[in-house]
Amino acid sequence: MPDRAVLQIVEVIFMYPCLVPKWTCTTDIYVTIYSEGLNENGGPELIFEGELQCNYQDSAKTVMDNEKKYIQLSGTALFCGDIAPAAAVISGGTATVFGETRHILQGMKARNPDGTVNYTRLDIV
């Protein structure tokens, strides 16, 4: 029997489940993200630009405006993980999907309880 009992502390690393698995991200999308600030020329400051794979879902709604009817197309792009780690928030930019360039209306980084980003969501119009 040993003279001293050795207490061994083992660090447990908990992995959170990925809510947007990579195998569901099959749609090609070109994303450009701008910050809220301006560059030295007075234009929007570029944070991220690149070709990615996403899970893209289209939606459409009919909007009536002074007896005129038009259809507003929108969509949601879901990405596994953090697509723009340099940006704390995603507030604007453009996304080109299926040959159409649309504006990013809203961006969201869904976080795990430990603060890491589980997935990124872009709402585009």
C-alpha positions in Angstrom: 0.0 0.0 0.0 1.5 3.4 -1.0 2.3 5.9 1.7 0.4 8.7 -0.1 -2.7 8.6 -2.1 -2.3 10.4 -5.4 -5.2 12.4 -6.6 -5.3 12.8 -10.3 -7.4 15.5 -11.8 -8.4 14.9 -15.3 -9.6 17.7 -17.5 -12.8 16.8 -19.3 -13.3 18.5 -22.6 -17.0 18.7 -23.5 -17.8 18.9 -27.2 -21.0 20.6 -28.1 -23.0 19.0 -31.0 -22.7 20.9 -34.3 -26.2 22.1 -35.1 -25.3 22.6 -38.8 -23.3 19.5 -39.9 -20.8 20.0 -42.7 -22.5 17.3 -44.8 -25.6 19.5 -45.0 -23.6 22.4 -46.4 -23.7 21.7 -50.2 -24.6 25.0 -51.8 -21.8 27.3 -53.1 -22.0 30.9 -51.9 -19.7 33.8 -52.2 -19.9 36.0 -49.1 -18.6 39.6 -48.6 -18.9 41.0 -45.1 -18.4 44.6 -44.1 -17.8 46.2 -40.7 -19.8 49.0 -39.2 -16.8 51.3 -39.6 -15.4 53.1 -42.7 -12.0 52.8 -44.4 -9.7 55.7 -45.2 -11.6 56.4 -48.4 -15.0 56.6 -46.7 -16.3 53.3 -48.0 -17.3 50.3 -46.0 -14.4 48.4 -44.4 -14.0 44.8 -45.7 -13.8 42.1 -43.0 -14.2 38.9 -44.9 -14.6 37.8 -48.5 -14.6 34.2 -49.8 -16.2 31.3 -51.4 -17.9 28.9 -48.9 -20.3 26.0 -48.7 -23.6 26.5 -46.8 -27.1 25.1 -46.2 -29.2 27.5 -48.1 -33.0 27.8 -47.8 -35.1 30.1 -50.0 -38.3 31.9 -49.1 -40.6 34.3 -50.9 -43.5 36.5 -49.9 -46.0 38.7 -51.7 -46.0 42.3 -50.6 -48.8 44.8 -51.5 -47.8 48.4 -51.8 -50.4 51.0 -53.0 -52.3 48.4 -55.0 -49.1 47.2 -56.6 -48.1 43.6 -56.0 -44.5 42.4 -55.9 -42.7 39.3 -54.6 -39.9 39.8 -52.2 -37.3 37.0 -52.3 -35.2 36.2 -49.3 -33.2 33.3 -48.0 -31.2 32.0 -45.1 -27.6 30.6 -45.3 -26.4 28.4 -42.5 -22.7 27.7 -42.0 -20.9 25.3 -39.7 -18.8 27.2 -37.2 -17.6 30.8 -37.4 -17.1 32.2 -41.0 -15.7 35.5 -39.9 -13.8 35.2 -36.6 -12.3 38.7 -37.0 -15.8 40.2 -36.7 -17.6 40.2 -33.3 -20.9 40.8 -35.1 -22.1 40.6 -38.7 -24.1 43.6 -39.7 -23.9 43.9 -43.5 -22.5 42.8 -46.8 -23.5 40.8 -49.9 -23.9 37.1 -50.7 -24.0 35.6 -54.2 -25.9 32.4 -54.4 -27.2 30.7 -57.6 -25.8 33.6 -59.6 -27.9 36.2 -57.8 -26.2 38.8 -55.6 -28.3 39.8 -52.5 -27.7 42.0 -49.5 -27.1 40.6 -46.0 -30.0 41.8 -43.9 -28.9 40.2 -40.6 -26.1 38.0 -39.4 -26.1 35.8 -36.3 -23.4 33.8 -34.6 -25.1 31.1 -32.5 -22.8 30.5 -29.5 -22.3 27.5 -27.2 -22.4 28.0 -23.4 -18.6 28.2 -23.4 -18.6 31.1 -25.8 -17.5 29.3 -29.0 -19.5 29.7 -32.2 -21.6 26.7 -33.1 -22.9 28.0 -36.4 -23.3 31.2 -38.4 -26.6 32.3 -39.9 -27.0 35.0 -42.7 -30.4 36.3 -43.6 -30.3 37.7 -47.1 -32.7 39.8 -49.1 
